[in-house]
Amino acid sequence: MIVRHAIVRPPGESFSEGLTSSGLGPPDLALPGGEWSGSASGSAVLEGSLEVPRVRFAANGSDVRLRGVPFGTVQAGGTIEGPRLVLTGVAEGARFEAEARLAGRLPFRARAELAVDDAGRLLPGGLRSGIRARVAGEATAEGELAELGLAQLQLGYGEVEVAAAGPAVLEVSRGRVEAAPFTLRGANTELTLAGVRAPSGELAAEVTGSVDLRLLGGLAPGLRRTAGRLALEAHVSGTTESPLLVGAGRLSDGGLQLRDAALTLEGVRGDLAFSQNRVLFDGLEAAVNGGRARLQGEVELDALVPVRARVEARLDEVPFAPTPSLPATLSGRVEASGTQDAAQVTGRLHVVRARYTEDVGLERSLLEIGRRPGAPPRPYDRSGEWLRLDVQLVVDGDVRVDNDLVRGAVSGDLALTGTLASPGLVGSLSMAEGSRATFRGNEFSLSHALLDFTDRNRMEVSLDVHGESQVRDYQVFMHVFGPLADPRLTLTSVPALSQPDIITLLSLGFTRRDAFAGGGVSGVATAAAAQALMSASGLDEQVRRFIPRDGPMRDFSVRITSVPSEASGQVETRAEFESWLLRDRLRLRFQAPLAGARGQRAQAELRLGEHTAVQYQWDNDNPEVATGDHGLDLKLRWEWTDR
């Protein structure tokens, strides 16, 4: 709302009238300089006389912006007395004052003080995240802007800061702006800048020196741990509307880490050229993950900020480990192109060396009850979708599998596909002649071994392995097949044996057919086979799952043993359960034969001290005692050494 007063006074009579305004936007005021936004209010008082009028005014602006640049809260006030105008004001980080004569060619004097801790907000679009800029200084003008002096100029990113070594001075005269040479200094940084802008708008500026590449880390968020030093010479020409930048530089000790990828570049060195639109490099030498590489390519710029890149790398024995159990060494050519939000890697690499050492755990797949649950799925991380993969892998070097199942060289062709968020492999690998498999301490010669990779977005491996081994008079054939995470096993033999007999043969070297001497060996063999099956199937682990981890029972164990039976005179196979209670003072043990109800035995041993214990035992070996036999023993124990 605006309130106006019409004033009519006789000459010589003094007066005082007021004018107020509120709810105005800067566009309503038709201010010069471009597009303004925000809200404004103000007041003015006209006093004095018609011969010598005097005006006092004040104005307030909130969230004031010019061409999108925020100035925040602005307050200004002043007086007009005759032809003399005096103006003072403050804004966020600035204080100014001016004086002018409203007559003739309107001469004026002005002075402003700057102290802006976050100068980046005054730039169109601001600065990249993490980059800081601080400006402090003084500007003076007389008739027109004559000199701008910046006593403090600081830039920073992370822990790296550079500052002007002395005042930076801009001299302005009749449209000509000249920057006197000034130097920015900091860790590994010393840049000297100087230049002129002609009244016609033509530019001529020079930049020389070196800069710490850690300062550039904020310009490319896709890069981590930037390091190194860039020595450069640059020349700026053209006009204010269309500036031209031409320069050259030399990198030394450069380094960076690619976001979300297990790739680290170190020791980057070489020459590059740049303009306002792009950076070109050819023949940069670098160490990638400790291996050698040669880089060439270009980086497109927009307002000196990288927006798109194309980099070709020639790798020479570069280590790369997609998983801890699969360290590899690669050589060949790869190319990465795209933006920080969407890029692709293509190329063809030879696997020079690789070792796959992760155990398969095949014995746990013997019985369905022992089937291991798969590893919990890894949470899907969409941040890796920005990089797509399409790399051919030629496996033709010293590549071997060496784990608990197989040992031997492999070869074949694979394609690395998917994204960083969900990489996959497509193709197949075959094991070379002479490869071996180990099961139950027996070595199998592999006649056929194939690994198929079938999913473009996951590491899915399917096994098809055939092998044979000679054990005594038996030819044993093994077939492992199915997914690597849950393989299956079948065993056959000539002459034919059942699978439990084959397991006993592989574990102990004989079968139940070899029983002799009243079945003693048969009992031992059966016990060993049963223990082997139980351990292989994971049944003992399944039983332990039902025992509370934080309960009173400690060191709970389940095993199969062979124990002589007084009643039968033979070795019997028994299941034994044992645990400790009462802080390892009370031991409980229970045995039961795998066949028959007789032969059960329970023991409870209570330790009274370091050398004494009391043991209670119950068994039902004697068929004439319906309730079983009970016994109580005092056990004494000493140890000594004879030296």
C-alpha positions in Angstrom: 0.0 0.0 0.0 1.3 3.5 -0.8 0.1 6.7 0.9 0.7 10.0 -0.9 0.0 13.6 0.1 -0.4 16.7 -2.1 1.3 19.6 -0.5 0.4 23.3 -1.1 2.2 25.9 1.1 2.8 29.6 0.8 6.4 30.5 -0.1 8.7 30.8 3.0 6.5 28.7 5.2 8.1 25.5 6.6 6.4 22.1 6.4 6.8 18.4 7.2 4.9 15.7 5.3 5.4 11.9 5.2 5.2 9.1 2.6 5.2 5.3 3.4 5.1 2.2 1.3 4.9 -1.5 2.0 4.2 -4.8 0.2 6.2 -3.8 -2.9 8.4 -6.1 -4.9 11.6 -4.8 -6.5 10.1 -5.3 -10.0 7.5 -2.7 -9.1 10.3 -0.2 -8.4 11.8 -0.6 -11.9 15.3 -0.8 -10.5 18.2 -0.9 -12.9 20.7 -3.8 -13.4 18.4 -6.7 -14.4 15.9 -9.0 -12.8 15.2 -8.3 -9.1 13.1 -10.3 -6.7 12.1 -10.1 -3.0 10.0 -7.7 -1.0 10.5 -4.1 -0.1 9.1 -1.4 2.2 10.1 2.1 3.0 9.3 5.6 4.1 10.2 9.2 3.2 9.7 12.5 4.9 9.6 15.8 3.0 10.4 18.8 5.2 11.9 22.3 5.1 10.5 24.9 2.8 9.8 25.2 -0.9 13.0 27.3 -1.3 15.2 24.7 0.6 13.4 21.4 0.6 14.9 18.4 2.5 14.0 14.7 2.1 14.8 12.0 4.5 14.2 8.4 3.3 14.7 4.8 4.5 14.2 1.5 2.7 14.2 -2.2 3.7 14.4 -5.3 1.5 14.0 -8.9 2.4 15.3 -11.9 0.5 16.6 -9.5 -2.2 18.0 -11.2 -5.3 19.5 -9.8 -8.5 19.6 -12.2 -11.4 19.2 -15.1 -9.0 22.1 -14.0 -6.8 21.0 -13.7 -3.1 21.8 -10.5 -1.2 19.5 -11.3 1.8 18.4 -8.4 3.9 19.3 -4.9 2.6 18.8 -1.7 4.5 19.4 1.8 3.1 18.8 5.4 4.1 19.8 8.9 3.2 19.0 12.5 2.8 18.5 14.9 -0.1 19.1 18.5 0.8 19.1 20.8 -2.1 21.4 19.4 -4.8 23.3 17.1 -2.3 22.5 13.4 -1.9 23.9 11.3 1.0 23.3 7.6 1.0 24.3 4.8 3.5 23.3 1.2 3.8 24.2 -2.4 4.8 23.6 -5.8 3.3 24.8 -9.2 4.4 28.6 -9.0 4.4 28.8 -5.4 3.0 28.5 -1.8 4.2 28.4 1.2 1.8 28.2 5.0 1.7 27.9 7.5 -1.1 27.6 11.2 -1.8 26.5 12.9 -5.0 25.4 16.3 -6.4 22.1 16.3 -8.2 23.3 18.9 -10.7 25.3 19.1 -13.8 26.9 15.8 -14.8 25.9 14.3 -11.4 29.4 13.8 -9.9 29.6 11.4 -7.0 31.9 9.7 -4.5 31.3 6.2 -3.1 32.9 3.7 -0.8 32.0 0.1 0.1 33.4 -2.4 2.6 33.1 -6.2 1.9 33.5 -9.0 4.4 31.7 -12.1 2.9 32.6 -15.5 4.5 30.5 -17.4 1.9 31.2 -15.5 -1.3 30.2 -18.5 -3.4 26.5 -17.7 -2.9 27.1 -14.4 -4.8 28.0 -16.4 -8.0 25.3 -17.5 -10.4 24.6 -21.1 -9.5 26.9 -20.9 -6.5 29.9 -23.1 -6.0 30.2 -26.9 -6.0 29.5 -28.7 -2.7 32.5 -28.5 -0.4 34.2 -25.5 -2.1 34.5 -22.4 0.1 35.3 -18.8 -0.9 35.9 -15.8 1.4 36.2 -12.2 0.2 37.1 -9.1 2.3 38.1 -5.7 1.0 37.2 -2.1 0.0 35.8 -0.5 -3.2 36.0 3.3 -3.9 34.6 5.3 -6.8 34.7 9.0 -7.7 32.8 10.2 -10.8 32.6 6.5 -11.8 33.9 3.3 -10.3 37.7 3.9 -10.0 39.2 1.2 -7.8 38.2 -2.1 -6.1 40.7 -3.4 -3.6 40.3 -6.9 -2.1 42.4 -7.1 1.1 41.4 -10.8 1.6 40.6 -13.4 -1.0 40.4 -17.1 0.1 39.4 -20.3 -1.5 39.2 -23.7 0.1 38.1 -27.3 -0.4 38.3 -29.8 2.4 41.5 -29.1 4.4 43.1 -27.3 1.5 43.1 -23.5 1.5 44.7 -20.8 -0.7 44.7 -17.0 0.0 45.9 -13.9 -1.8 49.5 -13.1 -0.8 48.6 -9.4 -0.9 45.7 -7.0 -1.7 44.1 -7.6 -5.1 43.4 -4.3 -6.8 41.0 -3.6 -9.7 41.4 -0.2 -11.4 38.5 1.1 -13.4 38.6 4.1 -15.7 36.0 5.0 -18.4 34.9 1.4 -18.9 38.4 -0.1 -18.8 39.0 -2.6 -16.0 42.6 -3.7 -15.1 43.6 -6.3 -12.6 47.0 -5.7 -11.2 49.1 -8.9 -10.8 48.3 -10.7 -7.6 49.2 -14.1 -6.3 47.3 -16.9 -4.6 49.3 -19.1 -2.3 48.7 -22.3 -0.4 49.8 -25.8 0.0 51.4 -26.8 -3.3 49.7 -23.8 -4.9 51.1 -20.5 -6.2 49.0 -18.8 -9.0 49.6 -15.3 -10.4 46.8 -13.6 -12.2 46.7 -10.3 -14.2 44.6 -8.9 -17.0 42.6 -6.1 -18.7 39.1 -5.7 -19.9 38.9 -3.0 -22.6 35.9 -0.6 -22.9 34.9 -2.6 -26.0 34.6 -5.7 -23.9 37.7 -7.4 -25.2 39.7 -9.5 -22.7 43.4 -10.1 -22.2 44.5 -12.0 -19.1 47.3 -14.3 -18.0 47.4 -17.1 -15.4 50.6 -18.8 -14.5 51.9 -21.0 -11.7 50.8 -24.3 -10.1 47.7 -25.5 -8.3 47.1 -28.3 -5.8 44.6 -30.7 -7.5 42.9 -31.3 -4.2 41.2 -27.9 -4.8 39.6 -29.3 -7.9 38.0 -32.2 -6.1 34.8 -30.3 -5.6 34.4 -29.7 -9.4 33.9 -33.5 -10.0 31.9 -35.2 -7.3 32.4 -38.6 -9.0 36.1 -38.5 -8.0 37.5 -39.2 -4.5 40.9 -38.5 -3.0 42.2 -36.2 -5.7 45.9 -35.4 -5.3 48.8 -34.0 -7.3 50.1 -30.8 -8.7 49.2 -29.0 -12.0 51.7 -26.5 -13.4 49.9 -24.3 -16.0 50.1 -21.3 -18.3 46.8 -19.9 -19.6 45.7 -17.0 -21.7 42.2 -15.5 -21.8 41.0 -13.5 -24.8 37.8 -12.9 -26.6 35.1 -10.7 -25.1 33.1 -10.6 -21.9 30.1 -12.3 -23.6 32.3 -14.9 -25.4 35.6 -15.5 -23.5 38.3 -17.7 -25.0 40.7 -19.7 -22.9 43.8 -21.4 -24.2 46.4 -23.1 -22.0 48.7 -25.9 -21.4 49.8 -27.7 -18.2 51.8 -30.6 -16.8 50.6 -33.0 -14.2 52.9 -34.5 -11.6 52.1 -37.0 -8.8 48.4 -36.9 -9.7 46.0 -39.3 -8.1 42.3 -40.0 -7.7 39.9 -42.8 -6.8 36.8 -43.5 -8.9 33.5 -43.4 -7.0 32.1 -46.8 -6.0 34.8 -48.7 -8.0 37.9 -50.5 -6.8 40.2 -48.4 -9.0 42.9 -46.1 -7.7 45.1 -44.0 -9.9 48.5 -42.8 -8.5 51.6 -41.1 -9.9 49.8 -39.6 -12.9 52.1 -37.5 -14.9 52.3 -35.9 -18.3 51.2 -33.0 -20.5 47.7 -31.7 -21.2 46.1 -28.8 -23.2 42.9 -27.0 -22.4 40.4 -24.4 -23.5 37.2 -23.0 -22.1 35.4 -26.0 -23.6 37.6 -29.0 -23.0 40.7 -30.6 -21.6 42.8 -32.8 -23.9 45.5 -35.3 -22.8 47.5 -37.9 -24.7 50.2 -40.2 -23.2 49.6 -39.6 -19.5 51.4 -42.3 -17.5 49.8 -43.6 -14.3 49.8 -46.5 -11.8 46.4 -48.1 -11.6 46.1 -50.3 -8.5 49.9 -50.6 -8.6 50.1 -51.7 -12.3 51.1 -49.6 -15.2 48.7 -47.7 -17.5 48.8 -45.1 -20.3 45.8 -42.7 -20.6 44.5 -40.5 -23.4 41.2 -38.7 -23.9 39.2 -35.5 -23.3 37.0 -33.8 -20.7 34.2 -31.5 -21.8 33.7 -28.3 -19.7 30.8 -26.1 -19.0 31.8 -22.8 -17.2 35.1 -24.6 -16.5 33.3 -27.4 -14.7 33.7 -31.0 -16.1 30.4 -32.3 -17.6 31.5 -35.2 -19.8 34.6 -37.3 -20.3 36.1 -40.0 -22.5 39.2 -41.8 -21.3 41.0 -44.7 -23.0 43.4 -46.7 -20.9 46.1 -49.2 -22.0 46.6 -51.4 -19.0 49.8 -53.4 -18.4 49.4 -56.1 -15.6 47.0 -54.1 -13.4 45.8 -55.9 -10.2 42.1 -56.0 -9.7 40.1 -58.0 -7.1 36.3 -58.0 -7.7 36.1 -60.2 -4.5 38.8 -61.0 -1.9 38.8 -64.6 -3.0 39.5 -63.7 -6.7 42.6 -61.6 -7.1 43.5 -61.1 -10.7 45.9 -59.2 -13.0 44.7 -57.7 -16.2 46.2 -56.3 -19.4 44.5 -54.7 -22.4 42.4 -51.7 -23.4 39.4 -50.2 -21.8 37.4 -47.0 -22.5 35.2 -45.1 -20.1 32.8 -42.4 -21.5 29.8 -40.4 -20.2 28.9 -38.0 -17.4 29.1 -38.2 -13.7 25.5 -39.5 -13.6 25.6 -42.0 -16.5 28.8 -43.6 -17.9 29.9 -46.8 -19.6 33.0 -48.9 -19.6 33.9 -51.0 -22.7 37.0 -52.8 -23.9 38.8 -56.1 -24.1 41.1 -57.4 -21.4 43.3 -60.4 -21.0 43.5 -62.1 -17.6 47.2 -62.5 -17.1 47.0 -64.1 -13.7 44.2 -65.0 -11.3 43.5 -67.4 -8.4 40.1 -68.5 -7.2 40.5 -69.7 -3.6 37.1 -69.7 -2.0 36.1 -73.1 -0.6 33.1 -74.8 -2.1 32.1 -76.8 1.1 31.0 -79.8 -1.0 30.8 -82.2 1.9 27.9 -80.3 3.4 25.9 -81.1 0.3 26.0 -84.8 0.6 22.6 -85.0 2.4 19.5 -82.9 1.9 19.2 -82.3 5.7 22.7 -80.6 5.7 21.9 -78.2 2.9 23.5 -74.9 3.7 21.4 -71.9 3.6 22.5 -69.4 1.0 24.3 -66.2 2.0 21.9 -63.4 2.9 21.3 -61.2 -0.1 23.4 -58.1 -0.2 21.3 -54.9 0.0 20.9 -53.4 -3.4 22.8 -50.1 -3.7 21.3 -47.9 -6.5 24.3 -45.5 -6.3 26.3 -47.9 -8.5 23.8 -47.7 -11.4 25.6 -44.7 -12.9 28.3 -46.9 -14.4 27.4 -49.7 -17.0 29.8 -52.5 -17.9 30.5 -54.2 -21.2 34.0 -55.6 -21.1 35.3 -58.7 -22.8 37.6 -60.9 -20.6 39.9 -63.3 -22.4 41.1 -65.9 -19.8 44.3 -67.1 -21.4 47.0 -66.5 -18.8 48.1 -68.2 -15.6 44.6 -68.6 -14.2 43.9 -71.3 -11.6 41.3 -72.6 -9.2 42.8 -73.8 -5.9 40.3 -74.5 -3.2 39.0 -77.4 -1.1 37.4 -79.1 -4.2 39.5 -78.7 -7.3 43.0 -77.6 -8.4 44.0 -76.8 -11.9 44.3 -74.2 -14.7 41.2 -72.7 -16.4 40.7 -70.9 -19.7 37.8 -69.4 -21.7 36.0 -66.2 -22.6 33.7 -64.1 -20.4 31.8 -60.8 -20.7 31.6 -58.5 -17.7 28.1 -56.9 -17.9 25.5 -55.2 -15.7 26.4 -52.2 -13.6 28.5 -51.4 -10.5 25.3 -52.0 -8.5 24.7 -55.4 -10.0 27.6 -56.7 -12.0 27.3 -60.0 -13.9 29.3 -62.4 -16.0 28.3 -64.3 -19.1 30.4 -67.1 -20.7 32.2 -70.3 -19.7 35.5 -71.5 -18.4 36.9 -75.0 -18.7 39.6 -76.7 -16.7 42.7 -77.9 -18.4 43.8 -81.5 -18.8 45.6 -82.7 -15.6 43.3 -80.9 -13.2 42.5 -82.7 -9.9 39.7 -82.8 -7.4 40.0 -83.8 -3.7 37.3 -85.5 -1.7 37.8 -87.3 1.6 41.6 -87.2 1.1 41.3 -89.0 -2.2 42.5 -87.4 -5.5 40.3 -87.6 -8.5 41.5 -87.0 -12.1 39.1 -84.7 -13.9 37.9 -85.8 -17.3 35.5 -82.9 -17.7 35.2 -79.7 -15.7 33.1 -76.7 -16.9 32.0 -73.5 -15.2 29.1 -71.6 -16.8 28.3 -68.0 -16.0 24.7 -67.3 -17.0 23.4 -64.0 -15.5 24.1 -60.6 -16.9 23.3 -58.9 -13.6 24.6 -61.4 -11.0 27.6 -63.7 -10.4 25.8 -67.0 -11.0 28.1 -70.0 -11.6 26.9 -73.4 -12.5 29.3 -76.5 -12.1 29.6 -79.6 -14.2 32.6 -81.6 -13.0 33.3 -85.3 -13.7 36.2 -87.2 -12.1 37.4 -90.7 -11.2 39.8 -92.2 -8.7 41.2 -95.7 -8.1 40.7 -96.8 -4.4 41.9 -100.3 -3.8 40.0 -102.5 -6.2 37.2 -100.0 -6.9 37.0 -97.4 -9.6 35.1 -94.5 -8.0 33.3 -91.9 -10.2 32.4 -88.5 -9.0 29.9 -86.0 -10.6 29.5 -82.5 -9.1 26.8 -80.3 -10.7 24.5 -77.5 -10.0 25.0 -73.9 -8.8 28.2 -73.1 -7.1 26.4 -71.8 -4.0 24.6 -75.2 -3.6 26.3 -78.0 -5.5 25.2 -81.6 -5.7 27.3 -84.7 -5.6 26.7 -88.2 -6.9 29.2 -91.1 -6.3 29.2 -94.4 -8.2 31.7 -97.2 -8.4 32.8 -100.3 -10.3 32.2 -102.9 -8.8 29.0 -101.3 -7.6 28.7 -100.0 -4.0 26.1 -98.0 -2.2 26.9 -94.4 -1.6 27.4 -94.9 2.2 29.8 -97.7 1.4 31.6 -95.5 -1.1 31.9 -92.8 1.5 33.3 -95.3 4.0 35.7 -96.6 1.3 36.9 -93.0 0.6 37.2 -92.2 4.3 38.8 -95.4 5.8 39.9 -97.4 2.8 37.5 -100.4 3.4 33.7 -101.1 3.3 31.3 -103.2 5.3 32.0 -106.1 3.0 35.5 -106.2 4.5 34.1 -107.0 8.0 36.1 -109.7 9.9 37.0 -110.8 13.4 33.5 -110.8 14.8 32.5 -107.6 13.1 35.0 -105.4 15.0 36.2 -103.7 11.9 32.7 -103.4 10.7 31.7 -101.5 13.8 34.7 -99.1 13.4 33.9 -98.6 9.7 30.3 -98.0 10.4 31.1 -95.5 13.1 33.6 -93.7 10.9 31.2 -93.6 8.0 28.4 -92.4 10.2 30.6 -89.6 11.7 31.7 -88.7 8.2 28.1 -88.5 6.9 27.0 -86.5 9.9 29.9 -84.0 9.6 29.4 -83.8 5.9 25.7 -83.2 6.1 25.9 -80.7 8.8 23.6 -82.6 11.1 25.8 -81.8 14.1 25.5 -78.1 13.4 21.7 -78.5 13.0 21.5 -80.1 16.5 23.5 -77.3 18.0 21.1 -74.8 16.6 18.4 -76.0 19.1 20.7 -75.3 22.1 20.3 -71.7 23.5 23.6 -69.9 23.0 23.3 -68.0 26.2 21.9 -70.8 28.3 23.6 -72.8 31.0 25.0 -75.5 28.6 28.6 -74.8 27.4 30.7 -76.5 24.7 27.8 -78.7 23.5 29.1 -81.5 21.2 27.6 -84.2 19.1 29.7 -87.0 17.6 29.6 -90.6 16.5 32.0 -93.0 18.4 32.8 -96.7 18.3 32.7 -98.3 21.8 33.3 -102.0 22.7 30.2 -103.7 24.1 30.7 -106.1 27.0 27.4 -107.8 26.2 28.0 -108.5 22.5 31.8 -108.5 22.6 31.8 -106.4 19.5 32.5 -102.7 18.6 29.3 -100.8 18.5 28.5 -97.5 16.8 27.1 -95.0 19.2 25.9 -91.4 19.2 27.4 -89.3 22.0 26.2 -86.0 23.4 28.3 -84.0 25.8 28.1 -80.6 27.5 29.5 -78.6 30.5 27.3 -76.8 33.1 27.9 -74.7 36.3 30.9 -72.8 34.9 32.6 -75.9 33.6 32.3 -77.8 36.9 29.6 -80.3 35.9 30.0 -82.4 32.8 27.0 -84.4 31.3 27.5 -87.2 28.8 25.0 -89.5 27.1 25.7 -92.4 24.7 23.2 -94.5 22.8 23.8 -97.2 20.2 22.6 -96.4 16.7 20.9 -99.8 16.5 19.0 -101.4 19.5 17.8 -100.1 22.8 20.5 -101.7 25.0 23.8 -100.1 25.6 22.6 -96.6 26.6 24.8 -94.9 29.1 24.5 -91.6 31.0 27.3 -89.9 33.1 27.4 -86.9 35.3 30.8 -85.7 36.6 31.1 -83.0 39.3 34.5 -81.5 39.9 35.1 -80.8 43.6 38.5 -79.3 43.2 41.6 -79.3 41.1 42.4 -83.0 41.7 39.1 -84.6 42.8 35.7 -85.3 41.2 32.6 -87.4 41.8 31.1 -89.3 38.9 27.6 -90.8 38.6 26.9 -93.4 35.9 23.8 -95.2 34.7 23.6 -97.8 31.9 21.2 -100.5 30.7 23.7 -103.1 29.4 22.4 -105.7 31.8 19.0 -107.1 30.6 18.3 -108.6 34.0 18.0 -105.2 35.7 14.9 -103.5 34.4 15.8 -100.1 35.8 19.5 -100.2 34.7 22.7 -100.2 36.8 23.7 -97.2 38.9 27.2 -96.4 40.1 29.0 -93.6 42.0 32.8 -93.2 41.8 35.3 -90.9 43.5 38.0 -89.8 41.0 41.4 -88.6 42.0 43.8 -87.0 39.6 47.4 -85.9 39.9 50.0 -85.0 37.3 53.8 -84.9 37.6 56.8 -84.7 35.3 60.1 -86.5 35.6 62.9 -84.3 34.2 
